[in-house]
Amino acid sequence: MRCWAGLRVGVMIWGLLGLFWATVAVADPITDKIEKERKVLEQLKDQIEEARKQADKAGKKRESLLQGIQTLDERVLHYRQAHQEISRKLRKKDQEIEVINEQLAGLRVSVRERRDAILARLRVQYMEGRFGYWKTLLTSDSYGDFQRRLQYLSAVSERDYALMGTFRADMTRMEQAERQREEARVGMLSYKQSTEKQLTEMKSVKKEKKVYLTKITHEKESYEHALQELERSASRIDSLLRELETRRRAAAVRPPTGGIAPRGVKGALPWPADGSIISFFGRQKHPTFNTYVQRRGIEIKTVEGSAIHAVMSGSVVYADWLKGYGLVIILDHANGFFSLYAHASKILATVGAQVGAGQAIGETGDTGMTGENTLYFELREGAEPLDPLQWLARR
């Protein structure tokens, strides 16, 4: 009985093992398929993530076209300011050398005169011989004459001693002045090398910006994205001016005493900068892409560093960077009118400052989306753009 029982248990065990292996054999293909599908999904997920990253990167690149220009402009301004500072130090060194040269000229005259006096005294002493002083004393007629001669010789001796001391002091001062001049010359040479380096760097960055602008203006997609960014910057200006106009109306601000009322001087406002107009107000067509843009102002081609003048008295409400426009100054004329000046290389007025008509508020440059030295000028009534040529004096 026990043998039959053991045999039945053994058969059951082998049956279960067979069932197990059969199940495993069936499950293997399913497991492999699931594993393969999982790997495919992971690969697809990686591809989607990479595509998203590329899309984000491309989007950021498009969004940063004008930021790229501003970054280059900031680098140019850094080198320009460094160059101006070094040039200032160079002029100071030049003045220092000029002062030292004047001192040296005076010292040389003084040394020459004292040297001639010393040589004259030496000739006299040589002619008198070693015992010249004694001869003078021994030929005295009386004790009183001896005393007088002794006092005279003492005075002559003191004078000779003082002459030698002054001569040595002048020689020392002249040597010091020569060393100072040499040090100034070395410093001047160092400043010249530094200023040349700054100029080289500035030219390099300007060239880089020119290439960058060429790429934007000659690639339709880049150009259109740049225009979109410019439009956003223009909208920011509109919002700022509308907000200022709203605040003014709420506060019932009156025009400042002595201020110019534009309606009385239409066609007589002073020009914001000297130069020729290269871009007009209104609808403009791109020469390559057959697209149109609406310009809210005019562009005046200028010499770099020319003064930017306020066309009317007013207060500075904005003086900072603005994408696409470069360095920008906006004036509130407290009579419903605003004026905007862009592409500046330097801002000379601070926010909140009161400026008079014709006052210099900045210097012209090529910051922003421009490849040459220009001033972009807008005149607004509230947030509404006006054609500046109808308000500026005829030339």
ZAMI-274651 format. One record per residue (C-alpha): residue number from 1; residue in one letter; x, y, z. Coordinates in steps of 0.5 Angstrom, whole numbers, padded with zeros to 4 digits, always signed. Example, Ala and Ser with C-alpha at 12.3 -4.5 7.8 and 13.67 -1.06 7.14 Angstrom:
! residues 2
SITE  num  residuo     c1     c2     c3
SITE    1        A  +0025  -0009  +0016
SITE    2        S  +0027  -0002  +0014
END
This chain:
! residues 395
SITE  num  residuo     c1     c2     c3
SITE    1        M  +0000  +0000  +0000
SITE    2        R  +0006  +0005  +0002
SITE    3        C  +0009  +0003  -0005
SITE    4        W  +0003  +0005  -0009
SITE    5        A  +0002  +0011  -0005
SITE    6        G  +0009  +0013  -0006
SITE    7        L  +0008  +0012  -0013
SITE    8        R  +0002  +0016  -0014
SITE    9        V  +0005  +0022  -0010
SITE   10        G  +0011  +0021  -0015
SITE   11        V  +0006  +0021  -0021
SITE   12        M  +0003  +0028  -0018
SITE   13        I  +0010  +0031  -0017
SITE   14        W  +0012  +0030  -0024
SITE   15        G  +0005  +0032  -0027
SITE   16        L  +0006  +0039  -0023
SITE   17        L  +0013  +0040  -0026
SITE   18        G  +0010  +0038  -0033
SITE   19        L  +0005  +0043  -0032
SITE   20        F  +0010  +0048  -0030
SITE   21        W  +0014  +0048  -0035
SITE   22        A  +0009  +0048  -0040
SITE   23        T  +0006  +0054  -0037
SITE   24        V  +0013  +0057  -0038
SITE   25        A  +0014  +0055  -0045
SITE   26        V  +0007  +0059  -0047
SITE   27        A  +0009  +0065  -0043
SITE   28        D  +0016  +0066  -0046
SITE   29        P  +0014  +0069  -0052
SITE   30        I  +0009  +0074  -0049
SITE   31        T  +0014  +0076  -0044
SITE   32        D  +0019  +0077  -0050
SITE   33        K  +0014  +0081  -0054
SITE   34        I  +0012  +0085  -0048
SITE   35        E  +0019  +0087  -0046
SITE   36        K  +0020  +0089  -0054
SITE   37        E  +0014  +0093  -0053
SITE   38        R  +0017  +0097  -0047
SITE   39        K  +0024  +0098  -0051
SITE   40        V  +0020  +0101  -0057
SITE   41        L  +0016  +0106  -0052
SITE   42        E  +0022  +0108  -0048
SITE   43        Q  +0026  +0109  -0055
SITE   44        L  +0019  +0113  -0057
SITE   45        K  +0019  +0117  -0051
SITE   46        D  +0027  +0119  -0052
SITE   47        Q  +0025  +0121  -0059
SITE   48        I  +0019  +0125  -0056
SITE   49        E  +0024  +0128  -0051
SITE   50        E  +0029  +0130  -0056
SITE   51        A  +0024  +0133  -0061
SITE   52        R  +0021  +0137  -0055
SITE   53        K  +0028  +0140  -0053
SITE   54        Q  +0030  +0141  -0060
SITE   55        A  +0023  +0145  -0061
SITE   56        D  +0025  +0149  -0054
SITE   57        K  +0032  +0151  -0057
SITE   58        A  +0029  +0153  -0063
SITE   59        G  +0024  +0157  -0060
SITE   60        K  +0029  +0160  -0055
SITE   61        K  +0033  +0162  -0061
SITE   62        R  +0028  +0165  -0065
SITE   63        E  +0025  +0169  -0059
SITE   64        S  +0032  +0171  -0057
SITE   65        L  +0034  +0175  -0064
SITE   66        L  +0033  +0182  -0061
SITE   67        Q  +0036  +0180  -0054
SITE   68        G  +0042  +0177  -0058
SITE   69        I  +0043  +0184  -0062
SITE   70        Q  +0042  +0187  -0055
SITE   71        T  +0048  +0183  -0052
SITE   72        L  +0052  +0185  -0058
SITE   73        D  +0051  +0192  -0057
SITE   74        E  +0052  +0192  -0049
SITE   75        R  +0059  +0189  -0051
SITE   76        V  +0060  +0194  -0056
SITE   77        L  +0059  +0200  -0051
SITE   78        H  +0063  +0196  -0046
SITE   79        Y  +0069  +0197  -0050
SITE   80        R  +0067  +0204  -0052
SITE   81        Q  +0067  +0206  -0045
SITE   82        A  +0073  +0203  -0043
SITE   83        H  +0076  +0206  -0050
SITE   84        Q  +0074  +0213  -0047
SITE   85        E  +0076  +0212  -0040
SITE   86        I  +0083  +0210  -0043
SITE   87        S  +0083  +0215  -0048
SITE   88        R  +0082  +0220  -0042
SITE   89        K  +0088  +0217  -0038
SITE   90        L  +0092  +0218  -0044
SITE   91        R  +0090  +0225  -0045
SITE   92        K  +0092  +0226  -0037
SITE   93        K  +0099  +0223  -0038
SITE   94        D  +0100  +0227  -0044
SITE   95        Q  +0099  +0233  -0040
SITE   96        E  +0103  +0230  -0034
SITE   97        I  +0109  +0229  -0039
SITE   98        E  +0108  +0237  -0042
SITE   99        V  +0108  +0239  -0035
SITE  100        I  +0115  +0235  -0033
SITE  101        N  +0118  +0238  -0040
SITE  102        E  +0116  +0245  -0037
SITE  103        Q  +0120  +0243  -0031
SITE  104        L  +0125  +0240  -0034
SITE  105        A  +0126  +0246  -0039
SITE  106        G  +0127  +0251  -0033
SITE  107        L  +0131  +0246  -0029
SITE  108        R  +0136  +0246  -0035
SITE  109        V  +0136  +0253  -0035
SITE  110        S  +0138  +0254  -0028
SITE  111        V  +0143  +0248  -0028
SITE  112        R  +0146  +0251  -0034
SITE  113        E  +0147  +0258  -0030
SITE  114        R  +0149  +0255  -0024
SITE  115        R  +0154  +0251  -0028
SITE  116        D  +0157  +0257  -0031
SITE  117        A  +0158  +0261  -0024
SITE  118        I  +0161  +0255  -0021
SITE  119        L  +0166  +0255  -0027
SITE  120        A  +0167  +0262  -0027
SITE  121        R  +0169  +0261  -0019
SITE  122        L  +0174  +0256  -0021
SITE  123        R  +0177  +0260  -0026
SITE  124        V  +0178  +0265  -0021
SITE  125        Q  +0181  +0260  -0016
SITE  126        Y  +0185  +0257  -0021
SITE  127        M  +0188  +0264  -0022
SITE  128        E  +0189  +0266  -0015
SITE  129        G  +0193  +0259  -0014
SITE  130        R  +0192  +0255  -0007
SITE  131        F  +0194  +0260  -0003
SITE  132        G  +0189  +0266  -0006
SITE  133        Y  +0185  +0267  +0001
SITE  134        W  +0192  +0267  +0005
SITE  135        K  +0195  +0272  +0000
SITE  136        T  +0188  +0277  +0001
SITE  137        L  +0189  +0276  +0008
SITE  138        L  +0196  +0277  +0009
SITE  139        T  +0196  +0284  +0005
SITE  140        S  +0191  +0287  +0010
SITE  141        D  +0194  +0294  +0012
SITE  142        S  +0191  +0293  +0019
SITE  143        Y  +0187  +0289  +0024
SITE  144        G  +0180  +0292  +0022
SITE  145        D  +0182  +0291  +0014
SITE  146        F  +0184  +0284  +0016
SITE  147        Q  +0177  +0283  +0019
SITE  148        R  +0173  +0286  +0013
SITE  149        R  +0177  +0281  +0009
SITE  150        L  +0176  +0275  +0013
SITE  151        Q  +0168  +0277  +0013
SITE  152        Y  +0168  +0278  +0005
SITE  153        L  +0172  +0271  +0004
SITE  154        S  +0167  +0268  +0009
SITE  155        A  +0161  +0271  +0005
SITE  156        V  +0164  +0269  -0002
SITE  157        S  +0166  +0262  +0001
SITE  158        E  +0159  +0261  +0004
SITE  159        R  +0156  +0263  -0003
SITE  160        D  +0160  +0258  -0007
SITE  161        Y  +0158  +0253  -0002
SITE  162        A  +0150  +0255  -0003
SITE  163        L  +0152  +0255  -0010
SITE  164        M  +0154  +0248  -0010
SITE  165        G  +0149  +0246  -0006
SITE  166        T  +0143  +0249  -0011
SITE  167        F  +0147  +0246  -0017
SITE  168        R  +0147  +0239  -0014
SITE  169        A  +0139  +0240  -0011
SITE  170        D  +0137  +0242  -0018
SITE  171        M  +0141  +0236  -0021
SITE  172        T  +0137  +0231  -0017
SITE  173        R  +0131  +0235  -0019
SITE  174        M  +0132  +0234  -0026
SITE  175        E  +0134  +0227  -0025
SITE  176        Q  +0127  +0226  -0021
SITE  177        A  +0123  +0229  -0027
SITE  178        E  +0127  +0225  -0032
SITE  179        R  +0125  +0219  -0029
SITE  180        Q  +0118  +0221  -0028
SITE  181        R  +0117  +0223  -0035
SITE  182        E  +0120  +0216  -0037
SITE  183        E  +0115  +0213  -0032
SITE  184        A  +0109  +0217  -0036
SITE  185        R  +0112  +0215  -0042
SITE  186        V  +0112  +0208  -0041
SITE  187        G  +0105  +0209  -0038
SITE  188        M  +0103  +0212  -0044
SITE  189        L  +0105  +0207  -0048
SITE  190        S  +0101  +0202  -0044
SITE  191        Y  +0095  +0206  -0045
SITE  192        K  +0096  +0206  -0052
SITE  193        Q  +0096  +0199  -0053
SITE  194        S  +0090  +0198  -0049
SITE  195        T  +0086  +0203  -0053
SITE  196        E  +0088  +0200  -0059
SITE  197        K  +0086  +0193  -0056
SITE  198        Q  +0079  +0196  -0054
SITE  199        L  +0078  +0199  -0061
SITE  200        T  +0080  +0192  -0064
SITE  201        E  +0075  +0188  -0060
SITE  202        M  +0070  +0194  -0061
SITE  203        K  +0071  +0193  -0069
SITE  204        S  +0070  +0185  -0068
SITE  205        V  +0064  +0186  -0064
SITE  206        K  +0061  +0191  -0069
SITE  207        K  +0063  +0186  -0075
SITE  208        E  +0060  +0180  -0071
SITE  209        K  +0053  +0184  -0070
SITE  210        K  +0053  +0186  -0078
SITE  211        V  +0054  +0179  -0080
SITE  212        Y  +0048  +0177  -0075
SITE  213        L  +0044  +0183  -0077
SITE  214        T  +0045  +0181  -0085
SITE  215        K  +0043  +0174  -0083
SITE  216        I  +0036  +0176  -0080
SITE  217        T  +0035  +0181  -0085
SITE  218        H  +0036  +0176  -0091
SITE  219        E  +0033  +0170  -0088
SITE  220        K  +0025  +0171  -0088
SITE  221        E  +0023  +0166  -0082
SITE  222        S  +0029  +0170  -0078
SITE  223        Y  +0026  +0177  -0080
SITE  224        E  +0019  +0175  -0079
SITE  225        H  +0021  +0173  -0072
SITE  226        A  +0025  +0179  -0071
SITE  227        L  +0019  +0184  -0073
SITE  228        Q  +0014  +0180  -0068
SITE  229        E  +0019  +0182  -0063
SITE  230        L  +0020  +0189  -0065
SITE  231        E  +0012  +0189  -0065
SITE  232        R  +0012  +0187  -0058
SITE  233        S  +0017  +0192  -0056
SITE  234        A  +0013  +0197  -0059
SITE  235        S  +0007  +0195  -0056
SITE  236        R  +0011  +0196  -0049
SITE  237        I  +0012  +0203  -0051
SITE  238        D  +0004  +0204  -0053
SITE  239        S  +0002  +0201  -0046
SITE  240        L  +0007  +0205  -0042
SITE  241        L  +0005  +0212  -0046
SITE  242        R  -0002  +0210  -0045
SITE  243        E  -0001  +0209  -0037
SITE  244        L  +0003  +0215  -0037
SITE  245        E  -0003  +0219  -0040
SITE  246        T  -0008  +0216  -0036
SITE  247        R  -0004  +0218  -0030
SITE  248        R  -0004  +0225  -0032
SITE  249        R  -0011  +0226  -0034
SITE  250        A  -0013  +0223  -0027
SITE  251        A  -0008  +0228  -0024
SITE  252        A  -0010  +0234  -0028
SITE  253        V  -0003  +0235  -0030
SITE  254        R  -0002  +0242  -0033
SITE  255        P  +0003  +0244  -0038
SITE  256        P  +0010  +0247  -0034
SITE  257        T  +0010  +0254  -0034
SITE  258        G  +0014  +0257  -0040
SITE  259        G  +0013  +0250  -0044
SITE  260        I  +0012  +0250  -0051
SITE  261        A  +0005  +0248  -0054
SITE  262        P  +0006  +0244  -0060
SITE  263        R  +0000  +0246  -0063
SITE  264        G  +0002  +0253  -0064
SITE  265        V  +0009  +0251  -0067
SITE  266        K  +0007  +0245  -0072
SITE  267        G  +0013  +0245  -0077
SITE  268        A  +0017  +0249  -0072
SITE  269        L  +0020  +0244  -0067
SITE  270        P  +0028  +0244  -0067
SITE  271        W  +0031  +0237  -0070
SITE  272        P  +0033  +0232  -0065
SITE  273        A  +0040  +0231  -0069
SITE  274        D  +0043  +0233  -0075
SITE  275        G  +0043  +0228  -0081
SITE  276        S  +0039  +0226  -0087
SITE  277        I  +0033  +0222  -0086
SITE  278        I  +0034  +0215  -0089
SITE  279        S  +0027  +0212  -0086
SITE  280        F  +0020  +0215  -0087
SITE  281        F  +0014  +0215  -0082
SITE  282        G  +0008  +0210  -0085
SITE  283        R  +0008  +0204  -0089
SITE  284        Q  +0014  +0201  -0091
SITE  285        K  +0016  +0195  -0096
SITE  286        H  +0022  +0190  -0095
SITE  287        P  +0026  +0190  -0101
SITE  288        T  +0027  +0183  -0101
SITE  289        F  +0021  +0179  -0098
SITE  290        N  +0015  +0183  -0101
SITE  291        T  +0013  +0185  -0093
SITE  292        Y  +0010  +0191  -0090
SITE  293        V  +0012  +0194  -0084
SITE  294        Q  +0008  +0200  -0080
SITE  295        R  +0014  +0205  -0078
SITE  296        R  +0011  +0210  -0072
SITE  297        G  +0017  +0214  -0073
SITE  298        I  +0023  +0217  -0078
SITE  299        E  +0030  +0215  -0078
SITE  300        I  +0036  +0220  -0079
SITE  301        K  +0043  +0218  -0081
SITE  302        T  +0048  +0221  -0076
SITE  303        V  +0055  +0221  -0074
SITE  304        E  +0057  +0217  -0068
SITE  305        G  +0057  +0221  -0062
SITE  306        S  +0053  +0227  -0065
SITE  307        A  +0048  +0230  -0059
SITE  308        I  +0041  +0228  -0059
SITE  309        H  +0037  +0234  -0057
SITE  310        A  +0030  +0234  -0054
SITE  311        V  +0025  +0237  -0059
SITE  312        M  +0021  +0240  -0053
SITE  313        S  +0022  +0242  -0045
SITE  314        G  +0019  +0236  -0041
SITE  315        S  +0021  +0230  -0036
SITE  316        V  +0025  +0224  -0038
SITE  317        V  +0020  +0218  -0036
SITE  318        Y  +0024  +0212  -0039
SITE  319        A  +0032  +0212  -0040
SITE  320        D  +0034  +0204  -0041
SITE  321        W  +0035  +0199  -0046
SITE  322        L  +0029  +0196  -0050
SITE  323        K  +0030  +0190  -0055
SITE  324        G  +0030  +0192  -0062
SITE  325        Y  +0031  +0199  -0061
SITE  326        G  +0037  +0199  -0057
SITE  327        L  +0038  +0205  -0052
SITE  328        V  +0032  +0209  -0051
SITE  329        I  +0030  +0216  -0048
SITE  330        I  +0023  +0218  -0048
SITE  331        L  +0020  +0225  -0046
SITE  332        D  +0014  +0227  -0043
SITE  333        H  +0012  +0234  -0045
SITE  334        A  +0006  +0235  -0040
SITE  335        N  +0002  +0237  -0046
SITE  336        G  -0001  +0231  -0048
SITE  337        F  +0005  +0230  -0053
SITE  338        F  +0011  +0225  -0052
SITE  339        S  +0018  +0224  -0056
SITE  340        L  +0022  +0218  -0057
SITE  341        Y  +0029  +0217  -0058
SITE  342        A  +0033  +0211  -0060
SITE  343        H  +0039  +0207  -0062
SITE  344        A  +0043  +0212  -0058
SITE  345        S  +0050  +0210  -0056
SITE  346        K  +0050  +0214  -0049
SITE  347        I  +0044  +0217  -0045
SITE  348        L  +0046  +0223  -0041
SITE  349        A  +0039  +0224  -0038
SITE  350        T  +0036  +0220  -0032
SITE  351        V  +0029  +0218  -0031
SITE  352        G  +0025  +0224  -0027
SITE  353        A  +0030  +0229  -0030
SITE  354        Q  +0027  +0236  -0033
SITE  355        V  +0030  +0238  -0039
SITE  356        G  +0029  +0244  -0044
SITE  357        A  +0028  +0244  -0051
SITE  358        G  +0034  +0243  -0055
SITE  359        Q  +0038  +0240  -0049
SITE  360        A  +0043  +0235  -0050
SITE  361        I  +0040  +0228  -0047
SITE  362        G  +0044  +0223  -0051
SITE  363        E  +0049  +0221  -0056
SITE  364        T  +0047  +0218  -0063
SITE  365        G  +0050  +0211  -0064
SITE  366        D  +0048  +0204  -0067
SITE  367        T  +0045  +0200  -0062
SITE  368        G  +0039  +0196  -0063
SITE  369        M  +0036  +0193  -0070
SITE  370        T  +0040  +0198  -0074
SITE  371        G  +0047  +0197  -0078
SITE  372        E  +0049  +0204  -0078
SITE  373        N  +0049  +0210  -0074
SITE  374        T  +0042  +0213  -0074
SITE  375        L  +0037  +0216  -0069
SITE  376        Y  +0030  +0213  -0069
SITE  377        F  +0025  +0219  -0067
SITE  378        E  +0018  +0218  -0065
SITE  379        L  +0013  +0224  -0064
SITE  380        R  +0006  +0222  -0060
SITE  381        E  +0000  +0225  -0058
SITE  382        G  -0002  +0220  -0052
SITE  383        A  +0000  +0213  -0055
SITE  384        E  -0002  +0216  -0062
SITE  385        P  +0004  +0216  -0067
SITE  386        L  +0005  +0223  -0071
SITE  387        D  +0009  +0224  -0077
SITE  388        P  +0015  +0228  -0074
SITE  389        L  +0016  +0231  -0081
SITE  390        Q  +0010  +0235  -0080
SITE  391        W  +0012  +0238  -0073
SITE  392        L  +0020  +0239  -0074
SITE  393        A  +0022  +0245  -0078
SITE  394        R  +0023  +0245  -0085
SITE  395        R  +0031  +0245  -0087
END
